[in-house]
């Protein structure tokens, strides 16, 4: 039986690669992460959600344009009633 360490089985890690992996793990990328759904029901639900969100945002944009074009260069009128 061999006693002691064997030459080829020890793993050597360099300091540069350890330092790089530590920095890479600390600095995560900013932004939203999204994984596309794979199941058929989840795909249909995601498509419906996307379509509804587009309709809602278009409706809000139309309302903003209507509110902005009603007066002179005003974005929105005051919602509070005047005394």
Residue, then its C-alpha position, 0 to 999 in steps of 0.5 A: x500500500x502507498x502511504x503519503x500523498x501521490x503526485x497526480x491526484x492532488x488538485x492545484x488551484x491557482x490564486x488568480x482563478x479563485x479570485x476571479x470566481x469569487x469576483x464573478x459570484x459577487x457581481x451578479x448581472x442586473x436586470x430581470x431574469x425570465x425563463x420561458x414556460x415549457x408546459x402547454x398550459x403555462x405557455x397559453x397562460x403566458x401568451x394570455x398575460x402578454x396580450x392582456x398587458x399590451x391591451x392595458x398599456x394601450x388603454x392607459x396610453x390612450x387615456x393619457x393622450x386624451x387627457x393631455x389633448x383636452x387643454x393647453x399643454x397640460x398633461x393632466x387636470x387636477x383630480x381635486x374638486x375646486x372649492 
